Amino acid sequence: MPDKLRVRNCRPRDKVDSAAYERLKEGAVVSHLLRKPDYRVDKNLFLAEANGVVVGFINVLPELGINRAVLDYAVGPSQNKTILPALIKPALERAGELGASVAHIGIPWPETEPAVVLADLGFKPARRFCDMQLNISDVDLDGADRLDWQHRCFEAGDEGLLSDIQNRCFAGAWGYNPNTVADTAWQLEVKNNQPDDVILSLDKGEITGYCWTESGCDRQPFTGQPKGRIYMLGVDGRYRGQGLGKQLLRLGLWHLKKQGCELIDITVDTQNTAAIACYQSLGFRLCHETVWYEKSLGRVQP
């Protein structure tokens, strides 16, 4: 273990702490965390400091609607064995204080070092998700802006409708914590979404599905190609099997192409074989996998 390693709470108003967290987590902005509903930066974000330098962090993200806490972390290269265990201990204590009955942490596959650390700490593999990518020039999007269903873009005041359709689409799905209106409003804010980034399908005025896109993503390493993301895609269970999901996906891709995106990312549960088949039919290819590990905190779920 590095000399004089200590783990402490983040000081959210401290510019040094903020800069260290944002350096370790690409795309992170501490001010966004400060506005996150039902979250405390000073209680949930821990920093590992060695010889006065921040060398890692772990963030405890409560998702108490499903009785879990997600542990998001980053450490320097080849420092999992020494720093990760020191970070996980206070994170698990905080997760228990918050009322979570289980902790989940995701690591890229096949990174073996953090997997060994987690196994030693009592974590077990629970689920696998895959990241898929599409070169948008490989798909024919002619007519993608014309759906067989009525549709429109998100409008101010639709946060409740968007929360409701998300919760209907993903109720019971592994790792899905039901959204509140405040959660949805926060996500829209921190992603800097424009109204046409979120597409809603309707039947007789009722929201039946949605495609939530992100066009302000980073660029592909080495090639510099601008990237976009299908952040979430869902169809109400009563409307599945009718091609609506694929049409919403194509419309989302059409929108991202208009924004200048060339590579499109999407993440999916490997057990969702129907979704994977749909994405593959449009040309998405597997890029990376994440294994989610689980540890019981000894609390009885209500």
Residue frames as qw, qx, qy, qz and C-alpha x, y, z in Angstrom:
[[0.000, 0.889, 0.458, 0.000, 0.00, 0.00, 0.00],
 [0.369, 0.652, -0.063, 0.659, 1.38, 3.47, -0.85],
 [0.371, -0.136, -0.497, 0.773, 2.99, 5.40, 2.02],
 [0.077, 0.272, 0.331, -0.900, 0.62, 7.60, 3.97],
 [0.205, -0.301, -0.708, -0.605, -2.47, 6.47, 2.06],
 [0.159, 0.278, 0.647, -0.692, -5.65, 7.85, 3.53],
 [0.043, -0.472, -0.733, -0.488, -9.25, 7.82, 2.41],
 [0.004, 0.340, 0.413, -0.845, -11.39, 10.83, 3.19],
 [0.336, 0.733, 0.575, -0.137, -14.60, 12.50, 2.16],
 [0.391, 0.424, 0.313, 0.754, -14.52, 14.87, -0.78],
 [0.076, -0.563, -0.285, 0.772, -14.71, 18.57, 0.01],
 [0.468, 0.617, 0.592, 0.222, -17.13, 19.65, -2.73],
 [0.115, 0.989, 0.085, -0.043, -16.27, 23.34, -2.58],
 [0.493, -0.621, 0.442, 0.420, -12.54, 22.64, -2.65],
 [0.561, 0.713, -0.256, -0.334, -11.15, 23.34, -6.13],
 [0.019, 0.516, -0.854, -0.062, -8.31, 20.85, -5.66],
 [0.471, 0.077, 0.847, -0.235, -10.72, 18.04, -4.76],
 [0.642, 0.602, 0.244, -0.406, -13.04, 18.93, -7.63],
 [0.389, 0.720, -0.504, -0.277, -10.16, 18.98, -10.11],
 [0.171, -0.351, 0.920, -0.029, -8.85, 15.64, -8.84],
 [0.585, 0.281, 0.703, -0.291, -12.22, 13.93, -9.24],
 [0.603, 0.717, 0.051, -0.344, -12.75, 15.39, -12.71],
 [0.161, 0.662, -0.703, -0.204, -9.22, 14.29, -13.71],
 [0.277, -0.172, 0.941, -0.088, -9.87, 10.71, -12.63],
 [0.445, 0.458, 0.758, -0.135, -13.37, 10.42, -14.13],
 [0.165, 0.043, 0.508, 0.844, -13.60, 11.50, -17.75],
 [0.192, -0.470, -0.551, -0.662, -16.50, 13.85, -18.38],
 [0.418, -0.588, -0.634, 0.278, -17.32, 14.28, -14.68],
 [0.026, 0.557, -0.029, 0.829, -18.36, 17.66, -13.29],
 [0.229, -0.178, -0.752, 0.592, -18.60, 18.09, -9.53],
 [0.272, 0.092, 0.146, -0.947, -21.16, 20.88, -9.85],
 [0.601, -0.079, -0.572, -0.552, -23.50, 18.36, -11.50],
 [0.502, -0.182, -0.812, 0.237, -23.21, 16.05, -8.49],
 [0.032, -0.084, -0.464, 0.881, -24.02, 18.96, -6.19],
 [0.491, 0.074, -0.057, -0.866, -27.43, 19.25, -7.88],
 [0.414, -0.028, -0.882, -0.225, -28.18, 15.52, -7.94],
 [0.644, -0.463, -0.064, -0.606, -31.43, 14.76, -6.04],
 [0.890, -0.420, 0.069, -0.162, -31.11, 12.89, -2.72],
 [0.855, 0.204, -0.171, 0.444, -27.32, 12.86, -2.88],
 [0.356, -0.918, 0.133, 0.109, -24.54, 14.33, -0.73],
 [0.632, 0.631, -0.363, 0.266, -21.11, 14.88, -2.29],
 [0.078, -0.670, 0.576, -0.462, -19.54, 15.42, 1.13],
 [0.710, -0.269, 0.542, -0.360, -20.94, 12.11, 2.40],
 [0.916, 0.255, 0.280, -0.131, -20.97, 9.84, -0.66],
 [0.685, 0.667, -0.216, 0.200, -17.79, 10.70, -2.58],
 [0.728, -0.607, 0.220, 0.230, -14.53, 9.41, -1.09],
 [0.483, 0.794, -0.360, 0.081, -11.02, 10.27, -2.25],
 [0.908, -0.252, 0.009, 0.336, -7.86, 8.21, -1.74],
 [0.127, 0.953, -0.244, 0.127, -4.83, 10.38, -1.10],
 [0.906, -0.142, -0.026, 0.397, -1.21, 9.22, -1.11],
 [0.543, -0.190, 0.026, 0.817, 1.52, 11.59, -0.05],
 [0.061, 0.550, 0.150, -0.819, -0.83, 14.52, -0.56],
 [0.243, 0.221, -0.577, -0.748, -1.91, 13.51, -4.08],
 [0.750, 0.169, 0.359, -0.529, -5.38, 12.18, -4.91],
 [0.009, 0.331, -0.882, -0.336, -4.89, 8.79, -6.56],
 [0.170, -0.254, -0.916, -0.258, -8.42, 7.40, -6.62],
 [0.412, -0.084, 0.231, -0.878, -12.06, 7.90, -5.75],
 [0.091, -0.293, -0.946, -0.108, -15.20, 5.92, -5.07],
 [0.336, -0.105, -0.018, -0.936, -18.71, 7.34, -5.36],
 [0.116, 0.256, 0.925, -0.257, -21.67, 5.81, -3.54],
 [0.322, -0.048, -0.341, -0.882, -24.77, 6.30, -5.70],
 [0.338, 0.133, 0.806, -0.467, -27.92, 5.27, -3.81],
 [0.434, -0.050, -0.582, -0.686, -30.70, 3.61, -5.78],
 [0.223, -0.055, 0.795, -0.561, -32.97, 2.81, -2.88],
 [0.717, 0.181, -0.049, -0.671, -36.00, 2.11, -5.06],
 [0.896, 0.158, -0.405, -0.097, -34.35, -1.27, -5.65],
 [0.774, -0.622, 0.116, 0.001, -32.49, -1.34, -2.32],
 [0.858, 0.096, 0.050, 0.502, -29.02, -1.01, -3.83],
 [0.114, -0.902, 0.195, 0.367, -26.06, 1.33, -3.98],
 [0.809, 0.521, 0.005, 0.273, -23.86, 1.57, -7.07],
 [0.535, -0.679, 0.217, 0.453, -20.16, 2.06, -6.40],
 [0.622, 0.755, 0.014, 0.207, -18.44, 4.04, -9.14],
 [0.604, -0.681, 0.227, 0.346, -14.67, 4.20, -8.84],
 [0.683, 0.669, -0.175, 0.237, -11.38, 4.97, -10.53],
 [0.635, -0.665, 0.250, 0.302, -7.77, 4.50, -9.45],
 [0.145, 0.772, -0.522, -0.332, -4.42, 5.00, -11.11],
 [0.781, 0.357, -0.488, -0.157, -2.91, 2.32, -13.36],
 [0.677, 0.114, -0.681, 0.256, -1.92, -0.91, -11.56],
 [0.057, -0.292, 0.542, -0.786, -3.21, 0.40, -8.23],
 [0.698, -0.310, -0.369, -0.529, -6.34, -1.74, -7.84],
 [0.744, -0.161, -0.613, 0.211, -4.75, -4.15, -5.37],
 [0.387, -0.072, -0.465, 0.793, -3.64, -1.43, -2.99],
 [0.126, -0.021, 0.105, -0.986, -6.08, 1.43, -3.32],
 [0.513, -0.247, -0.539, -0.621, -9.40, -0.21, -4.29],
 [0.551, -0.367, -0.730, 0.172, -9.78, -2.20, -1.02],
 [0.239, -0.223, -0.395, 0.859, -9.13, 0.95, 0.99],
 [0.258, -0.038, -0.192, -0.946, -11.84, 2.79, -0.93],
 [0.510, -0.263, -0.707, -0.414, -14.44, 0.04, -0.81],
 [0.354, -0.276, -0.762, 0.467, -14.52, -0.27, 2.99],
 [0.077, 0.313, 0.341, -0.883, -15.95, 3.23, 3.72],
 [0.372, 0.045, -0.464, -0.802, -18.12, 3.02, 0.61],
 [0.463, -0.256, -0.837, -0.138, -19.82, -0.13, 1.89],
 [0.203, -0.347, -0.634, 0.660, -20.30, 1.47, 5.29],
 [0.199, 0.229, -0.010, -0.953, -21.94, 4.49, 3.67],
 [0.427, -0.080, -0.689, -0.580, -24.14, 2.27, 1.49],
 [0.382, -0.340, -0.838, 0.193, -25.37, 0.51, 4.63],
 [0.056, -0.321, -0.391, 0.861, -26.04, 3.83, 6.37],
 [0.303, 0.129, -0.295, -0.897, -28.19, 4.86, 3.41],
 [0.708, 0.101, 0.453, -0.532, -30.30, 1.72, 3.76],
 [0.620, 0.433, -0.547, -0.359, -29.07, -0.29, 0.78],
 [0.888, -0.232, 0.359, -0.168, -29.19, -4.07, 1.07],
 [0.862, 0.156, 0.313, 0.367, -26.77, -4.75, -1.77],
 [0.062, -0.792, 0.297, 0.530, -23.82, -3.00, -3.41],
 [0.819, 0.455, 0.300, 0.181, -23.03, -3.25, -7.13],
 [0.160, -0.766, 0.381, 0.492, -19.81, -2.31, -8.87],
 [0.835, 0.530, 0.143, -0.014, -19.01, -2.68, -12.57],
 [0.360, -0.625, 0.522, 0.455, -15.60, -3.39, -14.07],
 [0.578, 0.578, -0.395, -0.419, -14.52, -3.76, -17.70],
 [0.910, -0.071, 0.407, 0.039, -14.07, -7.32, -18.87],
 [0.890, -0.243, -0.374, 0.093, -11.54, -8.97, -18.87],
 [0.053, 0.714, -0.458, 0.527, -9.67, -6.79, -16.34],
 [0.767, -0.169, -0.610, 0.102, -8.47, -9.45, -13.90],
 [0.316, 0.156, -0.533, 0.769, -6.83, -7.36, -11.18],
 [0.380, -0.210, 0.227, -0.872, -9.99, -5.57, -9.93],
 [0.806, -0.135, -0.413, -0.402, -11.93, -8.83, -10.33],
 [0.651, -0.001, -0.660, 0.376, -9.50, -10.55, -7.94],
 [0.029, 0.163, -0.430, 0.888, -9.78, -7.67, -5.47],
 [0.593, -0.191, -0.058, -0.780, -13.56, -7.78, -5.54],
 [0.814, -0.098, -0.559, -0.125, -13.63, -11.56, -5.08],
 [0.467, 0.059, -0.637, 0.610, -11.35, -11.22, -2.04],
 [0.158, -0.093, 0.326, -0.927, -13.78, -8.66, -0.62],
 [0.311, 0.268, 0.836, -0.363, -16.77, -10.99, -1.00],
 [0.495, 0.480, -0.084, -0.719, -18.23, -9.69, -4.26],
 [0.545, 0.114, 0.813, 0.170, -19.64, -12.12, -6.81],
 [0.046, 0.024, -0.553, -0.831, -20.42, -11.66, -10.53],
 [0.365, 0.407, 0.637, -0.544, -24.11, -10.82, -10.98],
 [0.570, 0.731, 0.340, -0.156, -24.69, -9.51, -14.51],
 [0.485, -0.148, 0.445, 0.738, -22.92, -8.67, -17.75],
 [0.370, 0.836, 0.222, -0.341, -23.64, -5.70, -20.00],
 [0.646, 0.107, 0.414, 0.633, -22.19, -5.03, -23.43],
 [0.099, 0.725, -0.063, -0.678, -21.35, -1.82, -25.21],
 [0.632, 0.395, 0.582, 0.326, -22.17, -1.85, -28.91],
 [0.051, -0.610, 0.164, 0.774, -21.21, 0.63, -31.60],
 [0.606, 0.601, 0.507, 0.118, -22.51, 1.55, -35.05],
 [0.231, -0.211, 0.330, 0.891, -20.80, 3.45, -37.84],
 [0.413, 0.567, 0.421, -0.575, -23.76, 5.50, -38.97],
 [0.324, 0.532, -0.485, -0.614, -22.57, 5.45, -42.58],
 [0.013, 0.113, -0.982, -0.153, -23.23, 1.69, -42.60],
 [0.207, 0.447, 0.824, -0.279, -27.01, 1.97, -42.10],
 [0.000, -0.362, -0.530, -0.767, -29.65, 3.16, -44.57],
 [0.004, -0.397, -0.593, 0.701, -31.80, 5.72, -42.75],
 [0.181, -0.117, -0.462, -0.860, -33.97, 6.68, -45.70],
 [0.535, -0.437, -0.494, -0.528, -37.49, 7.24, -44.37],
 [0.469, -0.164, -0.719, 0.486, -36.39, 6.86, -40.74],
 [0.059, 0.026, 0.290, -0.955, -38.08, 10.16, -39.85],
 [0.604, -0.101, -0.273, -0.742, -41.49, 8.71, -40.80],
 [0.157, -0.083, 0.919, -0.351, -42.95, 6.42, -38.13],
 [0.309, -0.344, -0.798, -0.388, -46.09, 4.30, -38.34],
 [0.369, -0.646, -0.601, 0.292, -47.06, 5.84, -34.99],
 [0.030, -0.947, -0.078, -0.311, -47.70, 9.40, -33.94],
 [0.732, -0.233, -0.218, 0.602, -44.60, 10.92, -32.38],
 [0.034, 0.954, 0.008, 0.297, -43.19, 14.19, -31.14],
 [0.483, 0.356, -0.490, 0.633, -40.15, 15.62, -29.40],
 [0.443, -0.460, -0.570, 0.517, -39.86, 16.26, -25.68],
 [0.013, -0.746, -0.164, -0.646, -41.30, 19.56, -24.51],
 [0.030, 0.290, -0.539, 0.790, -40.79, 21.61, -21.36],
 [0.610, -0.170, 0.304, -0.712, -43.02, 20.15, -18.67],
 [0.858, 0.135, -0.405, -0.285, -42.78, 16.59, -20.03],
 [0.069, 0.482, -0.807, 0.333, -40.49, 15.41, -17.23],
 [0.608, -0.085, 0.604, -0.508, -43.36, 13.55, -15.55],
 [0.867, 0.379, -0.015, -0.324, -44.41, 11.85, -18.79],
 [0.529, 0.578, -0.617, 0.080, -40.82, 10.83, -19.53],
 [0.211, -0.375, 0.795, -0.428, -40.36, 9.44, -16.02],
 [0.761, 0.076, 0.410, -0.496, -43.59, 7.48, -16.31],
 [0.848, 0.444, -0.212, -0.197, -42.78, 5.85, -19.67],
 [0.281, 0.556, -0.749, 0.224, -39.28, 4.95, -18.46],
 [0.381, -0.246, 0.746, -0.487, -40.70, 3.28, -15.37],
 [0.846, 0.229, 0.224, -0.426, -43.32, 1.40, -17.39],
 [0.708, 0.560, -0.419, -0.101, -40.76, 0.19, -19.92],
 [0.441, 0.446, -0.712, 0.316, -38.16, -1.00, -17.46],
 [0.659, -0.466, 0.299, -0.509, -40.14, -2.04, -14.38],
 [0.941, -0.193, 0.266, -0.079, -38.47, -5.15, -12.96],
 [0.744, 0.572, -0.255, 0.231, -35.43, -4.96, -15.24],
 [0.801, -0.308, -0.185, 0.479, -32.16, -5.81, -13.51],
 [0.482, -0.141, -0.043, 0.864, -30.46, -2.70, -12.16],
 [0.009, -0.529, -0.344, -0.776, -33.26, -0.30, -13.06],
 [0.155, -0.353, -0.583, 0.716, -34.13, 2.12, -10.27],
 [0.137, 0.774, 0.596, 0.165, -37.52, 3.81, -10.84],
 [0.290, 0.228, 0.029, 0.929, -37.07, 7.45, -11.79],
 [0.029, -0.725, -0.501, 0.472, -38.72, 10.39, -10.11],
 [0.344, 0.894, 0.227, 0.174, -39.55, 13.62, -11.90],
 [0.255, -0.913, 0.284, 0.142, -36.62, 15.26, -10.08],
 [0.681, -0.252, 0.586, 0.359, -34.26, 12.49, -11.27],
 [0.596, 0.528, 0.501, 0.340, -35.36, 12.91, -14.88],
 [0.116, 0.989, 0.061, 0.062, -35.08, 16.70, -14.76],
 [0.444, -0.749, 0.422, 0.252, -31.56, 16.40, -13.35],
 [0.696, 0.012, 0.605, 0.388, -30.48, 13.95, -16.05],
 [0.456, 0.771, 0.361, 0.261, -31.80, 16.22, -18.79],
 [0.107, -0.987, 0.112, 0.048, -29.94, 19.15, -17.26],
 [0.512, -0.622, 0.516, 0.291, -26.54, 17.51, -16.81],
 [0.649, 0.173, 0.627, 0.394, -26.65, 15.92, -20.26],
 [0.045, 0.474, -0.171, -0.863, -27.46, 19.34, -21.71],
 [0.332, 0.344, 0.839, 0.261, -30.20, 17.75, -23.80],
 [0.236, 0.109, -0.222, -0.940, -32.13, 19.74, -26.37],
 [0.676, 0.151, 0.369, -0.619, -35.86, 19.01, -26.77],
 [0.804, 0.404, -0.264, -0.346, -35.39, 17.08, -30.02],
 [0.143, 0.456, -0.868, 0.133, -32.86, 14.76, -28.35],
 [0.286, 0.087, 0.881, -0.367, -35.78, 12.89, -26.77],
 [0.406, -0.007, -0.566, -0.718, -38.42, 11.38, -29.05],
 [0.418, 0.078, 0.729, -0.536, -41.78, 10.19, -27.73],
 [0.224, -0.142, -0.800, -0.539, -44.19, 7.87, -29.55],
 [0.389, 0.074, 0.449, -0.801, -47.92, 8.09, -28.86],
 [0.148, -0.285, -0.880, -0.350, -51.16, 6.20, -29.36],
 [0.298, -0.732, -0.525, -0.316, -54.35, 8.21, -28.86],
 [0.171, -0.861, 0.135, -0.460, -52.40, 10.73, -26.80],
 [0.812, -0.551, 0.191, 0.009, -50.74, 8.17, -24.51],
 [0.092, 0.744, -0.657, -0.084, -46.94, 7.85, -24.49],
 [0.988, 0.045, 0.013, -0.148, -46.07, 4.36, -25.74],
 [0.879, -0.002, 0.044, 0.475, -42.28, 4.51, -26.12],
 [0.040, -0.978, 0.144, 0.142, -39.27, 6.78, -26.28],
 [0.825, 0.232, -0.042, 0.513, -35.77, 7.17, -27.62],
 [0.305, -0.935, 0.070, 0.166, -33.41, 9.37, -25.60],
 [0.788, 0.421, -0.031, 0.448, -30.29, 10.39, -27.52],
 [0.410, -0.793, 0.110, 0.438, -27.07, 12.21, -26.68],
 [0.683, 0.673, 0.078, 0.272, -25.22, 14.10, -29.38],
 [0.014, 0.919, -0.317, 0.235, -22.64, 15.99, -27.34],
 [0.933, -0.315, 0.106, 0.141, -20.42, 13.00, -26.61],
 [0.359, -0.682, 0.481, 0.418, -16.65, 12.70, -26.87],
 [0.589, 0.614, -0.418, -0.318, -14.69, 11.71, -29.97],
 [0.998, 0.009, -0.023, 0.051, -13.45, 8.26, -30.87],
 [0.493, -0.682, 0.425, 0.334, -9.82, 7.78, -29.80],
 [0.520, -0.159, 0.633, 0.552, -7.28, 7.75, -32.63],
 [0.303, 0.464, 0.649, 0.520, -9.80, 8.53, -35.41],
 [0.021, -0.169, -0.156, 0.973, -11.34, 11.63, -33.84],
 [0.207, -0.377, -0.693, -0.578, -14.80, 10.74, -35.19],
 [0.351, -0.241, 0.279, -0.861, -17.65, 12.53, -33.37],
 [0.199, -0.156, -0.965, 0.075, -19.73, 10.17, -31.27],
 [0.533, -0.307, -0.026, -0.788, -23.35, 10.04, -30.19],
 [0.007, -0.038, 0.952, -0.305, -25.26, 7.72, -27.91],
 [0.578, -0.414, -0.495, -0.499, -28.64, 6.09, -27.64],
 [0.123, -0.385, 0.630, -0.663, -28.90, 6.75, -23.92],
 [0.392, 0.126, 0.818, -0.401, -32.20, 4.94, -23.40],
 [0.419, 0.054, -0.585, -0.692, -34.72, 3.23, -25.66],
 [0.192, 0.112, 0.895, -0.387, -37.93, 1.69, -24.41],
 [0.423, -0.178, -0.537, -0.708, -41.38, 0.55, -25.50],
 [0.608, -0.182, 0.408, -0.656, -44.39, -0.02, -23.28],
 [0.309, -0.111, 0.945, -0.001, -44.98, -3.77, -22.92],
 [0.569, 0.504, 0.550, -0.346, -48.40, -3.51, -24.57],
 [0.511, 0.801, -0.098, -0.295, -46.82, -2.23, -27.79],
 [0.266, -0.543, 0.751, 0.265, -43.88, -4.58, -28.11],
 [0.516, 0.114, 0.829, 0.183, -43.58, -6.96, -31.02],
 [0.453, 0.782, 0.415, -0.104, -44.99, -4.42, -33.48],
 [0.640, 0.403, 0.155, 0.635, -41.74, -2.90, -34.72],
 [0.130, -0.972, -0.121, -0.151, -42.08, 0.30, -32.71],
 [0.635, -0.658, 0.207, 0.347, -38.75, -0.10, -30.92],
 [0.650, 0.061, 0.426, 0.626, -36.81, -0.47, -34.15],
 [0.240, 0.774, 0.352, 0.469, -38.58, 2.51, -35.71],
 [0.350, -0.936, -0.015, 0.021, -37.80, 4.67, -32.66],
 [0.702, -0.412, 0.320, 0.485, -34.19, 3.53, -32.80],
 [0.542, 0.376, 0.429, 0.617, -33.90, 4.42, -36.50],
 [0.008, 0.920, 0.239, 0.311, -35.43, 7.83, -35.82],
 [0.545, -0.799, 0.122, 0.225, -32.93, 8.38, -33.01],
 [0.690, -0.116, 0.403, 0.590, -30.08, 7.44, -35.34],
 [0.348, 0.683, 0.399, 0.503, -31.45, 9.78, -38.01],
 [0.235, -0.965, -0.086, -0.083, -31.48, 12.61, -35.47],
 [0.647, -0.598, 0.271, 0.387, -27.90, 11.87, -34.34],
 [0.633, 0.236, 0.425, 0.603, -26.72, 11.79, -37.94],
 [0.141, 0.877, 0.272, 0.370, -28.23, 15.25, -38.44],
 [0.432, -0.895, 0.091, 0.068, -26.20, 16.42, -35.43],
 [0.346, 0.786, -0.511, 0.044, -23.00, 15.30, -37.14],
 [0.638, -0.437, 0.622, -0.124, -22.40, 12.10, -35.16],
 [0.529, 0.472, -0.643, -0.290, -20.54, 9.37, -37.02],
 [0.404, 0.045, -0.897, 0.172, -20.24, 6.63, -34.40],
 [0.600, -0.449, -0.034, -0.661, -23.16, 5.69, -32.15],
 [0.161, 0.181, -0.897, 0.370, -22.85, 3.82, -28.85],
 [0.715, -0.363, -0.146, -0.580, -25.48, 1.87, -26.96],
 [0.035, -0.307, 0.876, -0.370, -25.32, -0.29, -23.81],
 [0.781, -0.131, -0.286, -0.540, -27.48, -3.37, -23.29],
 [0.662, -0.348, 0.605, -0.273, -27.92, -6.21, -20.80],
 [0.135, 0.329, -0.875, -0.329, -26.48, -9.37, -22.39],
 [0.234, 0.232, 0.924, -0.197, -29.60, -11.24, -21.26],
 [0.448, 0.627, 0.240, -0.591, -31.79, -8.94, -23.36],
 [0.479, -0.028, 0.734, 0.481, -31.36, -11.04, -26.48],
 [0.366, 0.744, 0.550, 0.099, -34.26, -9.41, -28.34],
 [0.003, -0.965, 0.048, 0.258, -32.69, -5.96, -28.01],
 [0.405, -0.511, 0.602, 0.460, -29.26, -7.24, -29.05],
 [0.506, 0.302, 0.733, 0.339, -30.76, -8.88, -32.15],
 [0.242, 0.909, 0.336, -0.039, -32.50, -5.61, -33.05],
 [0.157, -0.881, 0.282, 0.345, -29.29, -3.62, -32.70],
 [0.486, -0.262, 0.715, 0.429, -27.28, -6.16, -34.68],
 [0.512, 0.562, 0.628, 0.169, -29.83, -6.07, -37.48],
 [0.191, 0.977, 0.088, -0.045, -28.98, -2.38, -37.95],
 [0.650, 0.593, -0.273, 0.390, -25.25, -2.97, -37.89],
 [0.399, -0.794, 0.364, -0.279, -24.27, -2.46, -34.24],
 [0.778, 0.229, -0.547, 0.208, -21.22, -4.50, -33.23],
 [0.750, -0.626, -0.156, 0.147, -19.96, -5.57, -29.82],
 [0.311, 0.783, -0.333, 0.424, -17.09, -3.38, -28.56],
 [0.083, 0.371, -0.714, 0.588, -16.70, -3.90, -24.83],
 [0.638, -0.460, -0.591, -0.178, -18.29, -5.72, -21.91],
 [0.164, -0.513, 0.475, -0.696, -18.78, -4.75, -18.28],
 [0.561, -0.251, -0.786, 0.075, -19.22, -7.30, -15.52],
 [0.389, -0.626, 0.118, -0.666, -21.29, -6.16, -12.57],
 [0.441, 0.015, -0.815, 0.377, -20.30, -7.57, -9.19],
 [0.549, -0.601, -0.225, -0.535, -22.59, -7.79, -6.19],
 [0.316, 0.084, -0.765, 0.554, -22.14, -7.91, -2.43],
 [0.472, -0.668, -0.532, -0.220, -24.90, -8.33, 0.10],
 [0.044, 0.521, -0.376, 0.765, -24.83, -5.84, 2.94],
 [0.237, -0.123, -0.883, 0.385, -26.77, -8.11, 5.24],
 [0.340, 0.145, 0.293, -0.882, -29.96, -6.09, 5.26],
 [0.316, 0.360, 0.878, -0.006, -33.32, -7.72, 4.66],
 [0.072, -0.124, -0.423, -0.895, -35.14, -6.27, 1.67],
 [0.420, 0.185, 0.474, -0.751, -38.71, -5.11, 2.52]]
